[in-house]
């Protein structure tokens, strides 16, 4: 039973910061690419950031590049998303995902999501 549990969401003013955490269990964590996706009301889920199993490689959506940082701690089975300079358009439910494949999250495991709201 794979379980991903996000935490750290909340309400923040534009320009503020927030750090999301995702705790993983039931999988060999180091073998998984970890990623963050988000879904705003009325919109489809979109990719935010991903990190390779060893934490060496990262990739970000252009809209968050330079503002968000994904990281992981394999000893703790944790992945994080540090979000700085937040904008109202960052408002969404943020989901943690785990995949064996860098290029596809079609068969990924997903967390329950955590709400991030950025006020203007």
C-alpha positions as CSV (number, residue, x, y, z in Angstrom):
1,X,0.0,0.0,0.0
2,X,1.8,3.1,-1.3
3,X,0.9,6.2,0.4
4,X,1.9,9.8,-0.3
5,X,0.8,12.5,2.1
6,X,1.2,16.2,1.4
7,X,1.3,18.9,4.0
8,X,2.2,22.5,4.4
9,X,-0.5,24.2,2.3
10,X,-2.3,27.3,3.4
11,X,-3.1,30.9,2.8
12,X,-0.4,33.3,2.0
13,X,-0.2,36.9,0.6
14,X,1.3,37.5,-2.9
15,X,5.0,37.7,-2.6
16,X,5.1,35.4,0.3
17,X,6.6,31.9,0.7
18,X,5.4,28.4,1.6
19,X,7.0,25.0,1.9
20,X,5.1,21.9,0.9
21,X,6.1,18.5,2.2
22,X,5.3,15.0,0.9
23,X,5.9,11.9,3.0
24,X,6.1,8.6,1.1
25,X,5.7,5.1,2.3
26,X,5.2,1.7,0.8
27,X,7.7,2.1,-1.9
28,X,11.4,2.0,-2.5
29,X,11.7,5.7,-2.4
30,X,15.1,6.1,-4.1
31,X,13.9,4.3,-7.2
32,X,11.2,6.9,-7.9
33,X,11.1,10.2,-9.7
34,X,9.1,12.5,-7.5
35,X,7.1,15.4,-8.7
36,X,4.7,18.1,-7.8
37,X,1.6,18.9,-9.9
38,X,-1.2,21.4,-9.3
39,X,-4.8,21.9,-10.3
40,X,-6.6,25.2,-10.1
41,X,-10.4,25.4,-10.1
42,X,-11.8,24.8,-13.6
43,X,-8.4,23.9,-15.0
44,X,-6.6,20.6,-15.8
45,X,-3.8,19.3,-13.7
46,X,-0.5,20.8,-14.6
47,X,3.1,19.8,-14.0
48,X,5.1,22.0,-11.6
49,X,8.4,20.3,-10.8
50,X,10.2,16.9,-10.7
51,X,13.3,15.5,-9.2
52,X,15.3,12.4,-10.1
53,X,15.7,9.5,-7.6
54,X,19.1,10.6,-6.4
55,X,18.1,14.2,-6.3
56,X,20.7,15.3,-8.9
57,X,18.4,16.3,-11.7
58,X,15.4,18.7,-11.4
59,X,13.0,20.2,-13.9
60,X,10.5,23.0,-13.6
61,X,7.6,24.4,-15.5
62,X,8.5,27.8,-16.9
63,X,5.9,29.6,-14.8
64,X,7.6,28.6,-11.5
65,X,11.3,28.5,-12.6
66,X,13.4,30.7,-10.4
67,X,10.7,30.8,-7.7
68,X,10.1,27.2,-6.7
69,X,12.7,24.6,-5.6
70,X,12.0,20.9,-5.4
71,X,14.2,18.8,-3.1
72,X,14.2,15.4,-1.5
73,X,15.6,13.6,1.5
74,X,15.8,9.9,0.7
75,X,16.8,9.0,4.2
76,X,13.4,10.3,5.4
77,X,11.3,9.4,2.3
78,X,10.4,13.1,1.9
79,X,10.1,15.4,-1.0
80,X,9.6,19.2,-0.6
81,X,8.6,22.1,-2.7
82,X,9.8,25.5,-1.5
83,X,7.7,28.2,-3.0
84,X,8.9,31.8,-3.0
85,X,7.5,35.0,-4.5
86,X,4.1,33.4,-4.7
87,X,1.5,34.8,-7.1
88,X,-2.3,34.6,-7.1
89,X,-2.0,32.4,-10.2
90,X,-0.2,29.8,-8.1
91,X,-3.4,29.2,-6.2
92,X,-4.3,25.5,-6.6
93,X,-4.4,22.1,-5.0
94,X,-0.9,20.8,-5.1
95,X,-0.3,17.1,-5.5
96,X,2.7,14.9,-4.8
97,X,3.4,12.2,-7.3
98,X,5.8,9.2,-7.6
99,X,6.8,7.6,-10.9
100,X,9.4,5.0,-12.0
101,X,9.7,7.0,-15.3
102,X,11.2,10.5,-15.7
103,X,9.2,11.1,-18.8
104,X,5.8,9.8,-17.8
105,X,3.5,10.1,-14.8
106,X,0.7,8.1,-16.4
107,X,1.1,5.3,-14.0
108,X,2.2,7.4,-11.0
109,X,1.1,7.2,-7.4
110,X,-0.6,10.3,-6.1
111,X,-1.2,12.0,-2.8
112,X,-4.4,13.5,-1.6
113,X,-3.4,17.1,-2.3
114,X,-2.9,20.2,-0.2
115,X,-4.6,23.6,-0.9
116,X,-2.4,26.6,-1.6
117,X,-4.2,29.9,-1.7
118,X,-2.3,33.1,-2.6
119,X,-4.2,36.4,-2.0
120,X,-3.6,39.5,-4.1
